[in-house]
Amino acid sequence: MGHLSTHVLDTAQGRPAGGMAVTLSLADGSVVRRVVLNADGRNDGPLLQGDELQAGRYRLSFEVAGYFRAQGVSLPEPPFLDVVHLDFGVADASAKYHVPLLVSPWSYSTYRGS
């Protein structure tokens, strides 16, 4: 059974980004789900699973500036990174798609995890 999940690591502070808000949308902008990451920087359970996950294009939006401000990090206005949008495709809806984000106030990277 396919599923979609995410995980965020705060590379500036060397810990999971618990409390970060994340929105999953379809390519047309329709919001599918909004979550706040747990203390381990993960969503509780899959964002989508089984028949919910369909082949197509998706967007994960990570509210980076809001997270860092809540951690007491002083950011300029406007911040260098505010919301990080990751557009990605699901080709096989029966597969596992894990989309990690490694982030600081100044940079980010991502990959397809397992």
C-alpha positions in Angstrom: 0.0 0.0 0.0 1.4 3.4 -1.0 1.8 6.3 1.3 3.3 9.8 1.6 5.1 11.1 4.6 7.5 13.9 5.5 10.2 14.7 8.1 12.0 18.0 8.8 15.4 18.4 10.5 16.5 21.8 11.7 20.1 21.8 10.6 20.9 25.2 12.3 20.0 23.8 15.7 20.8 20.2 15.1 17.4 18.8 16.0 14.0 17.8 14.6 11.8 20.7 13.6 8.9 19.9 15.9 6.1 22.4 15.7 6.6 23.3 12.0 3.4 23.7 10.1 3.2 21.9 6.7 0.5 22.0 4.1 0.0 19.3 1.4 -1.7 20.6 -1.8 -2.6 19.2 -5.2 -1.0 20.8 -8.3 -4.1 23.0 -8.8 -3.6 24.5 -5.3 -6.3 22.6 -3.5 -5.3 21.9 0.1 -5.4 18.2 0.9 -4.1 18.3 4.5 -2.4 20.7 7.0 -0.3 19.3 9.8 1.9 20.5 12.6 5.0 18.2 13.0 5.5 16.3 16.2 8.5 16.6 18.5 10.4 14.2 16.2 9.8 16.6 13.2 7.4 14.1 11.6 3.8 14.0 10.8 1.8 11.6 13.0 0.9 8.9 10.4 1.0 9.2 6.6 -0.1 12.4 5.0 -1.8 10.2 2.4 -2.1 6.4 2.2 -3.9 3.7 0.3 -6.5 5.0 -2.1 -5.9 8.6 -0.9 -2.6 8.6 -2.7 -3.0 9.0 -6.5 -0.5 9.4 -9.2 0.0 13.1 -10.0 1.7 16.3 -8.9 1.7 17.5 -5.4 3.2 20.4 -3.4 4.4 20.4 0.2 4.7 23.9 1.8 6.8 24.1 4.9 6.4 27.3 7.1 10.1 27.8 7.7 10.2 31.4 9.0 7.3 30.9 11.4 9.0 27.8 12.8 12.4 29.6 13.3 10.7 32.7 14.8 8.9 30.4 17.3 12.3 29.0 18.2 13.5 32.5 19.1 15.7 32.9 16.0 16.0 36.5 14.9 15.2 36.8 11.2 15.3 39.8 8.9 12.1 41.2 7.4 11.4 39.8 5.0 13.1 36.5 5.9 15.4 34.9 3.3 13.3 31.7 3.5 9.6 32.2 4.4 7.7 29.2 3.1 9.6 26.5 1.3 7.4 24.9 -1.5 8.4 21.5 -2.8 6.7 20.4 -6.0 7.0 16.7 -6.7 5.4 13.9 -8.6 4.0 10.6 -7.6 4.3 8.2 -10.5 3.5 4.9 -8.7 0.6 5.4 -6.1 1.4 1.9 -4.6 4.9 3.0 -3.6 6.2 4.7 -0.5 7.1 8.4 -0.9 8.9 10.0 2.0 9.9 13.7 1.5 12.5 14.9 4.1 13.5 18.5 4.4 16.8 19.6 5.9 16.5 23.3 6.7 18.1 26.4 8.3 17.0 30.0 8.0 19.4 30.3 5.0 19.2 27.0 3.1 17.4 23.8 2.5 17.8 20.5 0.8 15.4 17.5 0.1 15.4 14.1 -1.5 13.1 11.1 -1.9 13.6 9.0 1.2 12.4 5.6 2.1 
